[in-house]
Amino acid sequence: MVEAGERAFPPIEELRRGIERPASAVTRERAIGVACGVLSVLLFSSFTLVSRLGFSSSLTLPDIAALRFGIGGLLLLPVLLRYGLAGVRWRDAAGLALFGGLGFALVAYAGFALAPAAHGAVLLHGTLPLFTFVILSLTSSQASTGYRRFGILLIAAGILLMAYDSWAGATLRQLAGDGFLLLASLFWSAYGVLARRLGLPPAQGAAIVAVVSMCCFLPVYAFLPGKALFLVGGRELLLQAVVQGVLIGAVSIFVYTRAVAALGPAVTALFTAAVPCVTTLAAMPLLSEYPSHVGSIGVGVVTLGMAVILRPREKQIAPPQSLPGERT
């Protein structure tokens, strides 16, 4: 019973729980972001490897793009019907679809078609941290720390080492393909920054990308000649449908957007620097491709750069403040 004139305070234990809850929520959100970042690495690595297998068959660029956009769009259509475009301008929706869906995928597939697919892991996913860093530096006033800049330089050096052997004696066709891959990396970096600034729920953002891309591409694909979707074996078609349509066309967009929402575009992009390393290791047993000594050193330098940026930093803990009703 509170006497007249006496100020009522909630119990000290209740106030402490109210203070501790945000800290636990931040920890949980960061754990979700890290898990989504690691899953993105695995999905992007499978994208590179399976795309290489697809282009070695009779499937063409439009065929693989139709699987990606058609299946991914249909899977996420119910999500878009639920959320709609509430709070999203058509200009922003078009930008999400361009940078994260239709534009990114078509440019990336063009790069795979012109250049060796091995370049994709290095030039497409490996350069995402660099392009994201540049975009944020140009569009944000937030200053980057010295250790982050040093880590970015290490990643850039590692990427150059991994690409050195591929660029030596490259043809004009390969260089054009490499240009497309770099452009695709720029597109995806822009998508990560735009998705974070719009602040959309990850499911809604992924649905906008997949459905808008599907509606734009499938009508065009219907009139294209020379479709080869049903000219390949059932097992190969199933593999491409599951990876390109389900895992890449739907799951990877949601997972990456969720990581961006939790960690921000800069930190999330750092995870993709591991894609060249994972792809290089996976290509040895799957494709019998082994990196050179220079390429192996590049893998180590990229890994070191990620460790420098992502390692936990010591923070100064402020002394606890006294709570209402508690004597100091």
SEPA-552198 format. One line per field, with one value per residue (C-alpha): residue in three letters; x, y, z; residue number from 1. Coordinates in steps of 0.1 Angstrom, whole numbers, plus 5000, padded with zeros to 4 digits. Layout:
<sites>
aa: [ALA,...]
X: [X,...]
Y: [Y,...]
Z: [Z,...]
i: [NUM,...]
</sites>
This chain:
<sites>
aa: [MET,VAL,GLU,ALA,GLY,GLU,ARG,ALA,PHE,PRO,PRO,ILE,GLU,GLU,LEU,ARG,ARG,GLY,ILE,GLU,ARG,PRO,ALA,SER,ALA,VAL,THR,ARG,GLU,ARG,ALA,ILE,GLY,VAL,ALA,CYS,GLY,VAL,LEU,SER,VAL,LEU,LEU,PHE,SER,SER,PHE,THR,LEU,VAL,SER,ARG,LEU,GLY,PHE,SER,SER,SER,LEU,THR,LEU,PRO,ASP,ILE,ALA,ALA,LEU,ARG,PHE,GLY,ILE,GLY,GLY,LEU,LEU,LEU,LEU,PRO,VAL,LEU,LEU,ARG,TYR,GLY,LEU,ALA,GLY,VAL,ARG,TRP,ARG,ASP,ALA,ALA,GLY,LEU,ALA,LEU,PHE,GLY,GLY,LEU,GLY,PHE,ALA,LEU,VAL,ALA,TYR,ALA,GLY,PHE,ALA,LEU,ALA,PRO,ALA,ALA,HIS,GLY,ALA,VAL,LEU,LEU,HIS,GLY,THR,LEU,PRO,LEU,PHE,THR,PHE,VAL,ILE,LEU,SER,LEU,THR,SER,SER,GLN,ALA,SER,THR,GLY,TYR,ARG,ARG,PHE,GLY,ILE,LEU,LEU,ILE,ALA,ALA,GLY,ILE,LEU,LEU,MET,ALA,TYR,ASP,SER,TRP,ALA,GLY,ALA,THR,LEU,ARG,GLN,LEU,ALA,GLY,ASP,GLY,PHE,LEU,LEU,LEU,ALA,SER,LEU,PHE,TRP,SER,ALA,TYR,GLY,VAL,LEU,ALA,ARG,ARG,LEU,GLY,LEU,PRO,PRO,ALA,GLN,GLY,ALA,ALA,ILE,VAL,ALA,VAL,VAL,SER,MET,CYS,CYS,PHE,LEU,PRO,VAL,TYR,ALA,PHE,LEU,PRO,GLY,LYS,ALA,LEU,PHE,LEU,VAL,GLY,GLY,ARG,GLU,LEU,LEU,LEU,GLN,ALA,VAL,VAL,GLN,GLY,VAL,LEU,ILE,GLY,ALA,VAL,SER,ILE,PHE,VAL,TYR,THR,ARG,ALA,VAL,ALA,ALA,LEU,GLY,PRO,ALA,VAL,THR,ALA,LEU,PHE,THR,ALA,ALA,VAL,PRO,CYS,VAL,THR,THR,LEU,ALA,ALA,MET,PRO,LEU,LEU,SER,GLU,TYR,PRO,SER,HIS,VAL,GLY,SER,ILE,GLY,VAL,GLY,VAL,VAL,THR,LEU,GLY,MET,ALA,VAL,ILE,LEU,ARG,PRO,ARG,GLU,LYS,GLN,ILE,ALA,PRO,PRO,GLN,SER,LEU,PRO,GLY,GLU,ARG,THR]
X: [5000,5015,5010,4998,5025,5048,5060,5053,5080,5078,5099,5137,5137,5111,5131,5163,5145,5133,5169,5183,5157,5169,5205,5193,5172,5203,5223,5196,5192,5230,5230,5202,5221,5253,5234,5218,5252,5267,5237,5241,5277,5266,5237,5259,5285,5259,5247,5282,5288,5253,5252,5285,5269,5238,5258,5278,5245,5220,5203,5207,5207,5170,5162,5180,5166,5131,5136,5149,5123,5093,5097,5110,5082,5055,5068,5068,5036,5015,5038,5034,4997,4997,5020,5013,5033,5023,5047,5067,5068,5068,5102,5116,5100,5115,5149,5147,5137,5164,5193,5183,5165,5160,5190,5214,5206,5206,5239,5254,5243,5257,5290,5289,5282,5311,5337,5348,5323,5351,5354,5320,5330,5358,5345,5308,5306,5342,5339,5306,5323,5343,5314,5292,5320,5322,5284,5281,5311,5295,5260,5265,5283,5292,5330,5345,5371,5407,5405,5376,5395,5425,5403,5388,5423,5432,5401,5408,5444,5432,5406,5433,5456,5428,5419,5456,5459,5425,5434,5468,5463,5425,5407,5384,5354,5366,5372,5337,5323,5344,5329,5294,5303,5316,5285,5264,5283,5276,5239,5237,5256,5232,5203,5217,5220,5186,5169,5183,5173,5138,5135,5111,5103,5127,5098,5082,5114,5122,5087,5088,5121,5109,5074,5082,5111,5088,5062,5088,5107,5083,5062,5093,5106,5074,5081,5118,5128,5150,5138,5157,5140,5125,5156,5177,5175,5150,5177,5196,5163,5153,5187,5185,5149,5156,5188,5180,5143,5139,5172,5185,5153,5134,5154,5187,5169,5150,5181,5204,5177,5172,5210,5210,5182,5201,5237,5236,5247,5284,5288,5265,5285,5317,5303,5302,5340,5341,5323,5354,5371,5342,5337,5374,5374,5342,5354,5383,5362,5332,5349,5385,5397,5426,5438,5474,5498,5489,5452,5457,5475,5446,5421,5442,5444,5407,5400,5424,5407,5373,5388,5402,5368,5345,5366,5349,5361,5365,5340,5343,5314,5298,5291,5256,5232,5211,5174,5145,5139,5174,5200,5235]
Y: [5000,5033,5062,5096,5117,5087,5080,5045,5026,4991,4964,4966,4931,4940,4971,4950,4925,4954,4966,4932,4922,4945,4932,4896,4906,4922,4891,4869,4892,4891,4853,4851,4875,4854,4822,4838,4851,4816,4801,4828,4817,4781,4791,4815,4788,4763,4790,4793,4755,4746,4774,4761,4726,4742,4761,4730,4713,4723,4748,4784,4816,4823,4787,4790,4825,4812,4785,4810,4836,4813,4790,4817,4840,4814,4803,4839,4851,4842,4863,4893,4889,4890,4920,4938,4970,4987,5015,5008,5031,5016,5032,5014,4981,4984,4991,4961,4939,4953,4951,4919,4900,4905,4928,4911,4875,4883,4901,4874,4846,4866,4867,4829,4824,4845,4839,4807,4801,4798,4836,4840,4830,4855,4885,4882,4872,4879,4916,4922,4936,4960,4974,4976,4995,5019,5025,5031,5055,5075,5076,5076,5099,5071,5068,5034,5023,5016,4979,4976,4995,4972,4941,4954,4959,4923,4910,4930,4917,4881,4885,4899,4869,4844,4861,4865,4832,4835,4870,4859,4854,4861,4866,4896,4873,4864,4900,4910,4882,4894,4929,4914,4896,4928,4946,4919,4923,4961,4954,4930,4954,4981,4958,4951,4989,4997,4968,4981,5017,5008,4988,4962,4929,4904,4882,4912,4924,4890,4886,4919,4909,4875,4883,4915,4897,4869,4892,4911,4881,4852,4871,4878,4842,4828,4844,4834,4807,4777,4768,4738,4732,4699,4688,4679,4649,4648,4647,4677,4697,4688,4699,4732,4738,4731,4751,4780,4783,4773,4779,4808,4823,4823,4812,4830,4864,4860,4848,4876,4902,4888,4890,4926,4935,4920,4930,4958,4956,4961,4933,4909,4915,4904,4869,4866,4870,4834,4822,4820,4800,4776,4772,4766,4738,4723,4724,4700,4669,4679,4692,4680,4716,4725,4760,4772,4782,4818,4810,4791,4821,4843,4821,4825,4863,4866,4845,4867,4899,4885,4875,4910,4927,4903,4895,4909,4942,4951,4976,4997,4988,5018,5015,5005,5033,5033,5024,5043,5034,5019,5036,5043]
Z: [5000,4989,5013,5001,4988,4984,4948,4937,4919,4904,4921,4915,4901,4874,4864,4861,4838,4817,4813,4806,4780,4753,4758,4753,4723,4707,4713,4698,4668,4662,4665,4639,4616,4619,4612,4581,4570,4572,4553,4526,4521,4515,4492,4471,4468,4455,4431,4415,4413,4400,4375,4361,4357,4341,4315,4306,4295,4268,4291,4281,4301,4296,4307,4340,4346,4340,4366,4391,4386,4379,4409,4433,4423,4427,4461,4475,4458,4489,4510,4487,4486,4524,4528,4496,4488,4520,4527,4495,4466,4431,4425,4455,4445,4411,4426,4448,4419,4397,4421,4439,4413,4375,4368,4392,4380,4342,4345,4366,4342,4313,4332,4337,4300,4288,4314,4332,4360,4385,4381,4396,4431,4432,4411,4420,4456,4467,4458,4476,4507,4486,4466,4497,4515,4486,4484,4521,4520,4492,4506,4544,4567,4591,4594,4592,4617,4610,4616,4592,4565,4571,4568,4536,4521,4531,4514,4483,4482,4486,4458,4435,4443,4436,4403,4392,4375,4358,4344,4330,4293,4294,4262,4254,4259,4294,4303,4291,4313,4342,4337,4339,4371,4387,4376,4392,4424,4424,4419,4448,4470,4461,4470,4505,4512,4497,4517,4549,4543,4534,4566,4552,4568,4552,4539,4522,4507,4493,4480,4461,4445,4434,4422,4404,4386,4377,4363,4342,4328,4322,4296,4276,4280,4267,4232,4231,4207,4214,4249,4262,4296,4285,4264,4294,4317,4346,4373,4359,4355,4391,4404,4386,4396,4433,4435,4411,4418,4455,4472,4452,4438,4471,4501,4495,4490,4523,4542,4530,4536,4571,4578,4565,4588,4618,4610,4584,4548,4555,4580,4560,4529,4547,4550,4512,4511,4522,4491,4470,4497,4501,4464,4459,4485,4472,4436,4444,4452,4430,4399,4403,4401,4424,4431,4424,4451,4445,4447,4480,4495,4483,4502,4534,4530,4524,4555,4575,4564,4575,4609,4614,4607,4624,4656,4687,4700,4736,4748,4779,4803,4820,4857,4864,4872,4902,4898,4911,4948,4951,4973,4959]
i: [1,2,3,4,5,6,7,8,9,10,11,12,13,14,15,16,17,18,19,20,21,22,23,24,25,26,27,28,29,30,31,32,33,34,35,36,37,38,39,40,41,42,43,44,45,46,47,48,49,50,51,52,53,54,55,56,57,58,59,60,61,62,63,64,65,66,67,68,69,70,71,72,73,74,75,76,77,78,79,80,81,82,83,84,85,86,87,88,89,90,91,92,93,94,95,96,97,98,99,100,101,102,103,104,105,106,107,108,109,110,111,112,113,114,115,116,117,118,119,120,121,122,123,124,125,126,127,128,129,130,131,132,133,134,135,136,137,138,139,140,141,142,143,144,145,146,147,148,149,150,151,152,153,154,155,156,157,158,159,160,161,162,163,164,165,166,167,168,169,170,171,172,173,174,175,176,177,178,179,180,181,182,183,184,185,186,187,188,189,190,191,192,193,194,195,196,197,198,199,200,201,202,203,204,205,206,207,208,209,210,211,212,213,214,215,216,217,218,219,220,221,222,223,224,225,226,227,228,229,230,231,232,233,234,235,236,237,238,239,240,241,242,243,244,245,246,247,248,249,250,251,252,253,254,255,256,257,258,259,260,261,262,263,264,265,266,267,268,269,270,271,272,273,274,275,276,277,278,279,280,281,282,283,284,285,286,287,288,289,290,291,292,293,294,295,296,297,298,299,300,301,302,303,304,305,306,307,308,309,310,311,312,313,314,315,316,317,318,319,320,321,322,323,324,325,326,327,328]
</sites>
